Amino acid sequence: MRRGNWKIRIIIGLAIVAFAFWKKCANTEINPYTGKEQVISMTSEEEIAIGLQSAPQMAQQHGGLYQDQRMQDYVDMVGGKLINNSMAKDTPYQYEFHLLADPNAINAFALPGGQIFITYALYSKLENEDQLAGVLGHEIGHVLGRHSAERIANSEFWQTVSQGASVGADAGGLVAGIGKNVLLGNGRGDELESDDLGVLFMIKAGYDPNEMVGVMEILKSAAGPNRVPEFQSTHPDPDNRMDKIRESIEKYRNQE
């Protein structure tokens, strides 16, 4: 009887794992903005809804919005210029730019669907409009790259595989750990892709893309010998990013 139960558990576990892989294949599509093959389990409308729902909480975690309408208007102007001069304007996403009050966390990030944030701590270190365009262009790249949606889909996949492994062999913890490593690994590629798209958006909007290298210099300097700013912590090393950014600049300049 116990042996029969063990066999049933194995069959159920394998069925769950097989379903996870089938669903992953069914949800694989080509990103129309980057040409990259991705696993996406939600529509753009769902991405927008998640971003709008999460935006107030994200702002609250960073001290709310910075109370200077002139500065917010400036961020909106630069963001709008990037959107209106690139393929971003032809997407269904609802772009909104938020200057956060946080004076300590050197950070910028994007939620699914177009909600984009930059902290005052980072904003105050930027030296010119082109550098602000570089930061915002990078975050717009995350939205078009659908990086959050891809991570969500991958997380769902590994959770299902973990469930199947738990049923069949009680090895869910091991598989879940593998999934976490996969997600973290993908993040660095996302950052480089967003840098590349940011360079393109800057050029299209008439900004100097070399100033994105300047942003990397600022992040590197802010980190100091020991401290790692939040914006840098999950990103590739600034020196590596600078090299890739220069390659992107040369690539897009040659296409003009």
Secondary structure by P-SEA (a helix, b strand, c coil): caaaaaaaaaaaaaaaaaaaaaaaaaaccccccccccccccccaaaaaaaaaaaaaaaaaaaccccccaaaaaaaaaaaaaaaaaccccccccbbbbbbccccccccccccccccccccaaaaaacccaaaaaaaaaaaaaaaaaaaaaaaaaaaaaaaaaaaaaaacccaaaaaaaaaaaaaaaaaaaaaaaaaaaaaaaaaaaccccaaaaaaaaaaaaaaccccccccccccccaaaaaaaaaaaaaaaaaac
